[in-house]
């Protein structure tokens, strides 16, 4: 349901962070003021508070295919986990020695492309797989529901939630007892009860977003709500704990949205609908992270830009589990 009290940020109010980024889909920030962002074939880029940037890995292949980092997570020891969404799949580890396989994430057979990864306060690793189809574009449909959420604990992997409609990012809210799931091609956020031990109930729909809003990234705020980053429509929504949503910023192109929606209706949606966008400022925003001393700013990942949009947060953020991690300085400056 749409919240009538919308508080929008204008495109003219945006700042930008970084330069020369390639597919900077996922972002995270720490108390040091550093921003870390996924970078195609090179794992992660570090953007320091003074604007200097470092590649944290060289050009890297996994199983003979250049890596395509999607989600990234920061571990307590300062290393990273990378959800590799290339056809080689798997969950990768990145530290100052390079990139290695952390876990195949395969339920059986071939390692799947992994969409997202995060850590919980108890040391467990959670990840998502959007679809078991290969290529994944076969799942760009209204009637395909074969995505899942997995968890790795003590080196053992298990699927904890399945039959999802193209699983993208998840949010773990142990304080209020919910696991939130972005289901991209259903254009909705769903949720399932969550306890210290894991999934604790049945999945339910939480909020249905408008046509064209293909929700990709979700982030918890300090009031128990969510920020939802949507590709295609190029919109960022704030969703209240009660499921009311309002537009934070938008660069919706009505003609483009109609074209993509028609392709979805006709069952012909494919990579070109995500690999291009007519907008000039928001280039398929795909995620966001709170940063700043007061967690009062947002930095947004995106699929097609070379920089990261930065805007005031509609409400303050909550401390992520990695906020106090100090990452040693390494990498190749650029």
KOLKE-582128 format. One record per residue (C-alpha): residue number from 1; x, y, z. Coordinates in nm, 3 decimals, always signed. Layout:
    k        x        y        z
  NUM        X        Y        Z
...
! end
This chain:
    k        x        y        z
    1   +0.000   +0.000   +0.000
    2   +0.131   +0.343   -0.094
    3   +0.204   +0.588   +0.187
    4   +0.051   +0.921   +0.088
    5   +0.314   +1.108   +0.291
    6   +0.589   +1.076   +0.032
    7   +0.921   +1.251   +0.094
    8   +1.113   +1.252   -0.229
    9   +1.473   +1.348   -0.296
   10   +1.525   +1.526   -0.628
   11   +1.779   +1.400   -0.878
   12   +1.948   +1.737   -0.851
   13   +2.016   +1.667   -0.481
   14   +2.232   +1.362   -0.551
   15   +2.604   +1.345   -0.496
   16   +2.826   +1.077   -0.648
   17   +3.104   +0.863   -0.509
   18   +3.377   +0.679   -0.696
   19   +3.487   +0.662   -1.057
   20   +3.567   +0.400   -1.318
   21   +3.354   +0.133   -1.150
   22   +3.232   -0.171   -1.345
   23   +2.895   -0.320   -1.253
   24   +2.904   -0.182   -0.896
   25   +2.600   -0.385   -0.791
   26   +2.654   -0.423   -0.418
   27   +2.779   -0.171   -0.161
   28   +2.865   -0.172   +0.209
   29   +3.019   +0.082   +0.444
   30   +3.206   +0.079   +0.776
   31   +3.256   +0.326   +1.060
   32   +3.595   +0.425   +0.913
   33   +3.413   +0.599   +0.628
   34   +3.531   +0.343   +0.373
   35   +3.284   +0.221   +0.112
   36   +3.335   -0.119   -0.048
   37   +3.169   -0.204   -0.377
   38   +3.161   -0.507   -0.606
   39   +3.356   -0.470   -0.931
   40   +3.330   -0.695   -1.234
   41   +3.623   -0.938   -1.270
   42   +3.821   -0.770   -0.988
   43   +3.614   -0.859   -0.685
   44   +3.585   -0.550   -0.467
   45   +3.688   -0.186   -0.490
   46   +3.764   +0.014   -0.175
   47   +3.673   +0.384   -0.180
   48   +3.846   +0.567   +0.103
   49   +3.707   +0.878   +0.275
   50   +3.956   +1.097   +0.086
   51   +3.834   +0.955   -0.246
   52   +4.129   +0.729   -0.323
   53   +4.034   +0.389   -0.464
   54   +4.191   +0.044   -0.456
   55   +4.122   -0.272   -0.652
   56   +4.135   -0.547   -0.392
   57   +4.208   -0.817   -0.651
   58   +4.350   -0.845   -0.999
   59   +4.147   -0.964   -1.296
   60   +4.025   -1.300   -1.167
   61   +3.870   -1.609   -1.322
   62   +3.694   -1.891   -1.144
   63   +3.666   -2.222   -1.326
   64   +3.792   -2.051   -1.641
   65   +3.529   -1.772   -1.640
   66   +3.585   -1.411   -1.526
   67   +3.417   -1.359   -1.191
   68   +3.105   -1.141   -1.177
   69   +3.066   -1.027   -0.815
   70   +2.708   -0.955   -0.722
   71   +2.652   -0.941   -0.345
   72   +2.951   -0.890   -0.115
   73   +2.986   -0.940   +0.261
   74   +3.259   -0.831   +0.503
   75   +3.384   -1.088   +0.752
   76   +3.515   -1.011   +1.105
   77   +3.876   -1.075   +0.998
   78   +3.858   -0.812   +0.722
   79   +3.821   -1.056   +0.434
   80   +3.521   -1.061   +0.200
   81   +3.275   -1.312   +0.065
   82   +3.163   -1.267   -0.294
   83   +2.845   -1.402   -0.449
   84   +2.972   -1.498   -0.793
   85   +2.683   -1.465   -1.038
   86   +2.886   -1.580   -1.339
   87   +2.803   -1.918   -1.492
   88   +3.087   -2.070   -1.286
   89   +2.888   -1.981   -0.974
   90   +2.990   -2.045   -0.617
   91   +3.064   -1.834   -0.314
   92   +3.416   -1.691   -0.320
   93   +3.652   -1.558   -0.054
   94   +3.867   -1.249   -0.111
   95   +4.159   -1.145   +0.108
   96   +4.495   -0.984   +0.044
   97   +4.627   -1.314   -0.097
   98   +4.362   -1.323   -0.372
   99   +4.036   -1.497   -0.451
  100   +3.954   -1.858   -0.363
  101   +3.647   -2.080   -0.344
  102   +3.467   -2.056   -0.008
  103   +3.173   -2.287   -0.085
  104   +3.017   -2.422   -0.402
  105   +2.663   -2.362   -0.268
  106   +2.553   -2.657   -0.479
  107   +2.261   -2.859   -0.346
  108   +2.359   -3.118   -0.605
  109   +2.558   -3.116   -0.926
  110   +2.694   -2.793   -1.075
  111   +2.758   -2.491   -0.850
  112   +2.485   -2.234   -0.915
  113   +2.534   -1.863   -0.982
  114   +2.500   -1.699   -0.641
  115   +2.312   -1.369   -0.620
  116   +2.365   -1.239   -0.267
  117   +2.553   -1.315   +0.054
  118   +2.541   -1.181   +0.409
  119   +2.652   -1.277   +0.760
  120   +2.438   -1.290   +1.071
  121   +2.544   -1.194   +1.426
  122   +2.601   -1.562   +1.510
  123   +2.869   -1.623   +1.249
  124   +2.651   -1.799   +0.993
  125   +2.659   -1.723   +0.621
  126   +2.333   -1.672   +0.430
  127   +2.311   -1.662   +0.052
  128   +2.055   -1.659   -0.227
  129   +2.027   -1.836   -0.560
  130   +1.784   -1.667   -0.798
  131   +1.701   -1.970   -1.009
  132   +1.812   -2.325   -1.078
  133   +1.771   -2.262   -1.454
  134   +2.068   -2.216   -1.683
  135   +2.078   -1.959   -1.826
  136   +1.910   -1.761   -1.549
  137   +1.725   -1.553   -1.809
  138   +1.486   -1.848   -1.848
  139   +1.356   -1.747   -1.504
  140   +1.269   -1.392   -1.612
  141   +0.905   -1.496   -1.610
  142   +0.593   -1.438   -1.402
  143   +0.537   -1.810   -1.344
  144   +0.885   -1.939   -1.251
  145   +0.952   -1.991   -0.880
  146   +1.267   -2.195   -0.830
  147   +1.491   -1.959   -0.634
  148   +1.607   -2.034   -0.282
  149   +1.784   -1.912   +0.031
  150   +2.068   -2.115   +0.177
  151   +2.265   -2.103   +0.501
  152   +2.618   -2.223   +0.577
  153   +2.700   -2.312   +0.936
  154   +3.022   -2.483   +1.044
  155   +3.100   -2.552   +0.679
  156   +2.772   -2.732   +0.617
  157   +2.522   -2.587   +0.369
  158   +2.147   -2.634   +0.370
  159   +1.855   -2.476   +0.188
  160   +1.627   -2.302   +0.437
  161   +1.366   -2.145   +0.208
  162   +1.273   -2.236   -0.149
  163   +1.010   -2.195   -0.423
  164   +1.094   -1.824   -0.447
  165   +1.020   -1.597   -0.741
  166   +1.375   -1.504   -0.848
  167   +1.544   -1.455   -0.511
  168   +1.755   -1.142   -0.481
  169   +1.871   -0.973   -0.161
  170   +1.753   -1.073   +0.186
  171   +1.747   -0.890   +0.520
  172   +1.777   -1.059   +0.858
  173   +1.595   -0.879   +1.139
  174   +1.650   -1.088   +1.451
  175   +1.530   -0.802   +1.671
  176   +1.177   -0.812   +1.530
  177   +1.188   -1.172   +1.414
  178   +1.165   -1.149   +1.034
  179   +1.363   -1.262   +0.732
  180   +1.274   -1.036   +0.438
  181   +1.318   -1.156   +0.079
  182   +1.325   -0.955   -0.243
  183   +1.143   -1.157   -0.512
  184   +1.237   -0.966   -0.825
  185   +0.998   -1.094   -1.090
  186   +0.707   -1.097   -0.850
  187   +0.789   -0.729   -0.785
  188   +0.737   -0.785   -0.415
  189   +0.904   -0.826   -0.078
  190   +0.799   -1.131   +0.120
  191   +0.892   -1.229   +0.474
  192   +0.911   -1.533   +0.698
  193   +0.933   -1.555   +1.080
  194   +1.291   -1.575   +1.205
  195   +1.441   -1.691   +1.535
  196   +1.794   -1.733   +1.668
  197   +1.787   -2.086   +1.527
  198   +1.676   -1.978   +1.178
  199   +1.350   -1.998   +0.983
  200   +1.059   -2.025   +1.226
  201   +0.738   -2.023   +1.021
  202   +0.572   -1.991   +0.683
  203   +0.644   -1.728   +0.418
  204   +0.394   -1.448   +0.360
  205   +0.370   -1.153   +0.123
  206   +0.479   -0.830   +0.290
  207   +0.444   -0.560   +0.023
  208   +0.359   -0.555   -0.348
  209   +0.542   -0.282   -0.537
  210   +0.412   -0.102   -0.849
  211   +0.449   -0.226   -1.205
  212   +0.800   -0.170   -1.333
  213   +0.956   -0.180   -0.986
  214   +1.173   -0.491   -1.004
  215   +1.303   -0.502   -0.648
  216   +1.668   -0.601   -0.634
  217   +1.819   -0.481   -0.306
  218   +1.667   -0.438   +0.040
  219   +1.824   -0.281   +0.349
  220   +1.697   -0.250   +0.707
  221   +1.667   +0.097   +0.856
  222   +1.682   +0.208   +1.218
  223   +1.303   +0.210   +1.264
  224   +1.240   -0.146   +1.150
  225   +1.154   -0.050   +0.793
  226   +1.321   -0.135   +0.465
  227   +1.477   +0.051   +0.176
  228   +1.400   -0.125   -0.154
  229   +1.615   -0.054   -0.460
  230   +1.443   -0.127   -0.790
  231   +1.598   -0.180   -1.130
  232   +1.406   -0.097   -1.452
  233   +1.191   +0.168   -1.279
  234   +1.503   +0.320   -1.118
  235   +1.330   +0.388   -0.788
  236   +1.418   +0.368   -0.423
  237   +1.126   +0.301   -0.188
  238   +1.103   +0.322   +0.189
  239   +0.877   +0.048   +0.330
  240   +0.745   +0.102   +0.683
  241   +0.728   -0.185   +0.936
  242   +0.354   -0.197   +0.861
  243   +0.410   -0.248   +0.487
  244   +0.330   +0.105   +0.367
  245   +0.569   +0.228   +0.100
  246   +0.673   +0.570   -0.023
  247   +0.905   +0.689   -0.299
  248   +1.241   +0.822   -0.180
  249   +1.384   +0.896   -0.525
  250   +1.274   +0.807   -0.877
  251   +1.383   +0.837   -1.237
  252   +1.102   +0.630   -1.382
  253   +1.082   +0.630   -1.763
  254   +0.720   +0.537   -1.838
  255   +0.785   +0.421   -2.194
  256   +1.072   +0.196   -2.087
  257   +0.872   +0.050   -1.799
  258   +0.585   -0.028   -2.038
  259   +0.822   -0.196   -2.283
  260   +0.978   -0.415   -2.015
  261   +0.642   -0.504   -1.861
  262   +0.512   -0.609   -2.203
  263   +0.817   -0.831   -2.254
  264   +0.748   -0.992   -1.917
  265   +0.380   -1.043   -2.005
  266   +0.479   -1.196   -2.340
  267   +0.736   -1.429   -2.183
  268   +1.027   -1.286   -2.382
  269   +1.214   -1.084   -2.121
  270   +1.590   -1.132   -2.148
  271   +1.927   -0.982   -2.063
  272   +1.883   -0.674   -2.289
  273   +1.611   -0.550   -2.054
  274   +1.867   -0.525   -1.772
  275   +2.180   -0.447   -1.972
  276   +2.046   -0.114   -2.094
  277   +1.837   +0.167   -1.950
  278   +1.737   +0.505   -2.099
  279   +1.785   +0.703   -1.777
  280   +2.088   +0.929   -1.734
  281   +2.129   +0.966   -1.358
  282   +2.009   +0.644   -1.192
  283   +2.153   +0.356   -1.391
  284   +1.955   +0.058   -1.263
  285   +1.999   +0.113   -0.890
  286   +2.029   -0.228   -0.731
  287   +2.122   -0.187   -0.364
  288   +2.192   +0.067   -0.093
  289   +2.385   +0.098   +0.231
  290   +2.368   +0.347   +0.516
  291   +2.688   +0.535   +0.587
  292   +2.823   +0.846   +0.757
  293   +2.891   +0.903   +1.126
  294   +2.518   +0.917   +1.199
  295   +2.413   +0.661   +0.938
  296   +2.209   +0.939   +0.783
  297   +2.320   +0.898   +0.420
  298   +2.264   +0.629   +0.160
  299   +2.505   +0.512   -0.105
  300   +2.350   +0.314   -0.390
  301   +2.489   +0.032   -0.598
  302   +2.381   +0.003   -0.960
  303   +2.424   -0.223   -1.260
  304   +2.519   +0.020   -1.534
  305   +2.688   +0.324   -1.380
  306   +3.055   +0.401   -1.315
  307   +2.978   +0.591   -0.993
  308   +2.763   +0.544   -0.683
  309   +2.470   +0.782   -0.620
  310   +2.463   +0.930   -0.270
  311   +2.155   +1.085   -0.107
  312   +2.015   +1.179   +0.236
  313   +1.847   +0.885   +0.410
  314   +1.474   +0.925   +0.482
  315   +1.534   +0.776   +0.830
  316   +1.853   +0.679   +1.008
  317   +2.011   +0.340   +0.957
  318   +2.094   +0.061   +1.197
  319   +2.444   -0.067   +1.259
  320   +2.523   -0.355   +1.023
  321   +2.710   -0.654   +1.163
  322   +3.029   -0.545   +0.983
  323   +3.020   -0.179   +1.094
  324   +3.315   -0.203   +1.337
  325   +3.536   -0.426   +1.121
  326   +3.870   -0.266   +1.037
  327   +3.992   -0.370   +0.692
  328   +4.370   -0.356   +0.647
  329   +4.477   -0.139   +0.356
  330   +4.582   -0.340   +0.054
  331   +4.530   -0.351   -0.320
  332   +4.614   -0.163   -0.636
  333   +4.533   +0.210   -0.635
  334   +4.354   +0.360   -0.936
! end
